[in-house]
Amino acid sequence: MKITIRRAAVDDARNIADVINSVIGEGKYTIFDKPFSVDEERRFISSLGSRSALYLAEIDGEAAGVQVLDLFSVLAASMSHVATMGTWLLSQFRGFGIGRLLADESFRFAKDNGYRKIVIQVLAGNERALAFYRSLGFCDIGIAREHVRLADGFHDEIYLEKSLR
């Protein structure tokens, strides 16, 4: 099994949408509740700025996971040192260390691009993601109660941060 992590390109839109849509379809691991079209994903990839990175994990040439790192706020220059990050893995490839490999690339990119910390949000019921991010050095900083509404009701979100200094 050969795992490759690389920067994604617009031509990867279908594979990226397939990965994210698979996680959306599980209905409990992401705040997204509607699938993304390939065109929507192409537009998203095209819109990423120079301080944003989208990584694609492939196993033997097949898409297995995606991670994005972006500005936490595009509205406030006073927070330009803060990034946010999201990770999506196909269910059959969880537990193989792919998320950690993606994070290594994202952390390297973040440091090289002047970020001092990363702030993320994870659905409170997503224990596996919480354990993953905590194992990467993220620390809990708060809970947003009934912050996300999915098909099965309202969910809390846990905010975590990781210093890059």
N, C-alpha and C positions, 0 to 999 in steps of 0.2 A: 504494500500500500504506500504510494508516494503522495505526500501532502505538499502542496505548493500554495504559498501565500503571495499574492501580487496585487498591485494597484488595479482597480477596475477601470474599464473604459466604457464609453457609450455602447460599443458593440456587445458588452456583457449584460445589457439591460434585461434581456429575456431570462438569463440564468439567475440574475439577482432577484428579479420579480418572482421567479419560481420558488426560490429559497424563502423569501419573506412571505409570500402568499401561503406557503406550506405551514409556516409558523402561525400565521393569521388563522388558517383553517383549523388549527388545534383549539382555538378559542379561549386560551387561558394564559398565554405567555407574552403577549404584547398588547400595547394600548391600541394598536391598529385593529379596526374591526371590518374593514372593507379591503378586498384585494386590490393590488396595483396593476394597472395595465402596463404593457411593455412601453407604450408611448409615454406614460407618466414617469416610468423609471428612467427612460432616456432623458426626459426633461430635467428630472432631478439630478442625474449625473452631470448633465451639461451645465447645470446651475452652480455646481460646487466651485467655490473660490479657491484661491491659492493656499489658504490656511485650512482647507478641508481635505479629508482623504476618505476614500471608499476602497476597502480591501475585499478581495474575493479569495476564499479558500477552495481549493480543488483537490480532490482525491482521484488520482489516476486520470486527470483531465476532466472530471465531472464536478460541477458545482456542489459544494457541501456546506458553505457558510459565508456570511457577509458581516462586515463590521464597518460602521461609519463613525468618523470623528469630525466634529464641526464646532463652530463657535457656539457657545452657550446662548449668547444674545447678539443679534446683528444690529440691535437698536442702541446699545450703550457701549461706546468706546472705552468707558471706565471698566468694563468687564472683558476686554479683549484678551486677557490672560487666562480666561476660563473656557474650557472646551466641554462638550457633551459627547457621549458615545452610545452607540446601540449595537447589539450583537444578535444575529439570527443564525441558527444552525438547523439543518435538516435533522429530524428526530433520530434517524438511524446513525448519525455521525456524532451525536453527543457523547461525551465521556472519552474521546480520543485525544484530547489536548488541543484541538483545533482552535477553540476560543482563546486559549492562552497564546498560541502562535499569532493569531490575529491581534491580540492585545499587545504583544511585544512590538509588532509593527506600528500599531497606533500610538503607543507610548513613545517610541523613537521619533515618529513624525511629530507628535505634540511637542516634545522637548526641542526638536530642531526648529520648530516654528513659533517659539516664544510662549507657549502655554505653561502656566505654573500649576494648574490643577485641572482635574476633570470632575464634573458633577453629572451624576446620572440619576434616573428614576427607574425603579423596578416595581412591578406589581407585587404587593405584599404577599400574595399567595404563591409567588413563583420562588419557592425555596431553593430550587436548583440554581437559578440565576443569582439569587442573593448569596448563596454559598460560593459560587464562582467568583463574583465580583469581590466579595470579602477576601477570598484567597489571593486576589491580585493586589490587596492592600487598600481597597475602598473601605471607608468607615461610614456608618450610619450617621446622618445629621438631622433627620426629621421624618415625620410621616404626614402626608396629605390625606386626610380622611375623605372617603367617598369621592375621590378625585377623578376616577375613570368610570365611565358607564359602558359596559359591554352587554351583550345579549342576555346574560344571566343576572344582571344587576350591577350595583355600584361596587367599586373596589378601591381599597386604600393603595397608595403608592408610597414606597420608601425612597427617600432621597439619600444618596451616598456621595462621598467625594474622595478623591485621591490626590495627594500632593505629588507633584513631579519634581520637587526640589531636592 
